[in-house]
Amino acid sequence: MSVLVGFALLLVAVFGVSYAVGRQVGPVAPGLRPAGGGGGTSPGTGGHDMGGMR
């Protein structure tokens, strides 16, 4: 039982440090937009019609 509690505490510590470092570093891609935001074509398609592909 104590091994399980120790492992859980280790996970909490690792995720806490990871979160703190991520907050300090900032966004990885500042221009990145959410998947549902904005209209137009999907990234990577170039606006080309794929015909009958499903």
PyRosetta script that sets phi, psi and omega in degrees:
from pyrosetta import init, pose_from_sequence

init()
pose = pose_from_sequence("MSVLVGFALLLVAVFGVSYAVGRQVGPVAPGLRPAGGGGGTSPGTGGHDMGGMR")
pose.set_psi(1, -42.1)
pose.set_omega(1, -179.1)
pose.set_phi(2, -66.8)
pose.set_psi(2, -28.8)
pose.set_omega(2, 177.4)
pose.set_phi(3, -66.7)
pose.set_psi(3, -40.4)
pose.set_omega(3, 179.1)
pose.set_phi(4, -65.0)
pose.set_psi(4, -42.6)
pose.set_omega(4, 177.9)
pose.set_phi(5, -65.1)
pose.set_psi(5, -41.5)
pose.set_omega(5, 177.7)
pose.set_phi(6, -62.7)
pose.set_psi(6, -40.9)
pose.set_omega(6, 178.3)
pose.set_phi(7, -65.4)
pose.set_psi(7, -41.1)
pose.set_omega(7, 178.5)
pose.set_phi(8, -63.6)
pose.set_psi(8, -41.5)
pose.set_omega(8, 177.7)
pose.set_phi(9, -65.4)
pose.set_psi(9, -37.5)
pose.set_omega(9, 176.7)
pose.set_phi(10, -63.6)
pose.set_psi(10, -43.0)
pose.set_omega(10, 177.2)
pose.set_phi(11, -61.4)
pose.set_psi(11, -44.0)
pose.set_omega(11, 179.0)
pose.set_phi(12, -61.7)
pose.set_psi(12, -42.2)
pose.set_omega(12, 180.0)
pose.set_phi(13, -65.5)
pose.set_psi(13, -43.2)
pose.set_omega(13, -179.1)
pose.set_phi(14, -64.8)
pose.set_psi(14, -45.1)
pose.set_omega(14, 179.5)
pose.set_phi(15, -67.6)
pose.set_psi(15, -34.3)
pose.set_omega(15, 177.4)
pose.set_phi(16, -64.8)
pose.set_psi(16, -44.8)
pose.set_omega(16, 177.9)
pose.set_phi(17, -65.0)
pose.set_psi(17, -41.7)
pose.set_omega(17, 179.0)
pose.set_phi(18, -61.4)
pose.set_psi(18, -43.0)
pose.set_omega(18, 178.7)
pose.set_phi(19, -63.5)
pose.set_psi(19, -43.8)
pose.set_omega(19, -179.3)
pose.set_phi(20, -63.7)
pose.set_psi(20, -42.4)
pose.set_omega(20, 178.7)
pose.set_phi(21, -65.7)
pose.set_psi(21, -41.9)
pose.set_omega(21, 178.7)
pose.set_phi(22, -62.7)
pose.set_psi(22, -37.2)
pose.set_omega(22, 177.8)
pose.set_phi(23, -67.4)
pose.set_psi(23, -36.4)
pose.set_omega(23, -179.8)
pose.set_phi(24, -71.8)
pose.set_psi(24, -38.6)
pose.set_omega(24, -176.5)
pose.set_phi(25, -73.2)
pose.set_psi(25, -39.7)
pose.set_omega(25, -179.6)
pose.set_phi(26, 95.4)
pose.set_psi(26, -172.1)
pose.set_omega(26, -177.0)
pose.set_phi(27, -67.6)
pose.set_psi(27, 144.6)
pose.set_omega(27, -179.8)
pose.set_phi(28, -75.8)
pose.set_psi(28, -42.0)
pose.set_omega(28, -179.7)
pose.set_phi(29, -126.6)
pose.set_psi(29, 93.5)
pose.set_omega(29, -175.1)
pose.set_phi(30, -59.1)
pose.set_psi(30, -28.7)
pose.set_omega(30, -178.6)
pose.set_phi(31, -88.6)
pose.set_psi(31, 3.2)
pose.set_omega(31, -176.2)
pose.set_phi(32, -69.8)
pose.set_psi(32, 133.3)
pose.set_omega(32, -179.8)
pose.set_phi(33, -108.0)
pose.set_psi(33, 152.3)
pose.set_omega(33, 176.5)
pose.set_phi(34, -61.7)
pose.set_psi(34, 156.9)
pose.set_omega(34, -176.5)
pose.set_phi(35, -60.3)
pose.set_psi(35, -38.0)
pose.set_omega(35, -176.9)
pose.set_phi(36, -88.9)
pose.set_psi(36, -3.8)
pose.set_omega(36, -174.5)
pose.set_phi(37, -85.2)
pose.set_psi(37, 129.6)
pose.set_omega(37, 175.2)
pose.set_phi(38, 85.7)
pose.set_psi(38, 160.3)
pose.set_omega(38, 179.9)
pose.set_phi(39, -104.4)
pose.set_psi(39, -161.0)
pose.set_omega(39, 177.9)
pose.set_phi(40, 92.4)
pose.set_psi(40, -162.8)
pose.set_omega(40, -177.3)
pose.set_phi(41, -86.1)
pose.set_psi(41, 162.4)
pose.set_omega(41, 177.2)
pose.set_phi(42, -72.9)
pose.set_psi(42, 148.2)
pose.set_omega(42, 177.6)
pose.set_phi(43, -61.5)
pose.set_psi(43, 137.7)
pose.set_omega(43, 176.8)
pose.set_phi(44, 93.9)
pose.set_psi(44, -13.7)
pose.set_omega(44, -179.4)
pose.set_phi(45, -87.3)
pose.set_psi(45, -24.7)
pose.set_omega(45, 179.8)
pose.set_phi(46, 69.1)
pose.set_psi(46, 10.3)
pose.set_omega(46, 178.3)
pose.set_phi(47, 79.8)
pose.set_psi(47, 8.4)
pose.set_omega(47, -179.1)
pose.set_phi(48, -82.6)
pose.set_psi(48, 140.2)
pose.set_omega(48, 176.0)
pose.set_phi(49, -80.2)
pose.set_psi(49, 133.4)
pose.set_omega(49, -177.5)
pose.set_phi(50, -91.3)
pose.set_psi(50, 13.1)
pose.set_omega(50, 177.0)
pose.set_phi(51, 67.2)
pose.set_psi(51, -131.6)
pose.set_omega(51, -176.2)
pose.set_phi(52, -89.9)
pose.set_psi(52, 10.4)
pose.set_omega(52, -179.3)
pose.set_phi(53, -68.4)
pose.set_psi(53, 143.1)
pose.set_omega(53, 178.9)
pose.set_phi(54, -116.2)
pose.dump_pdb("model.pdb")
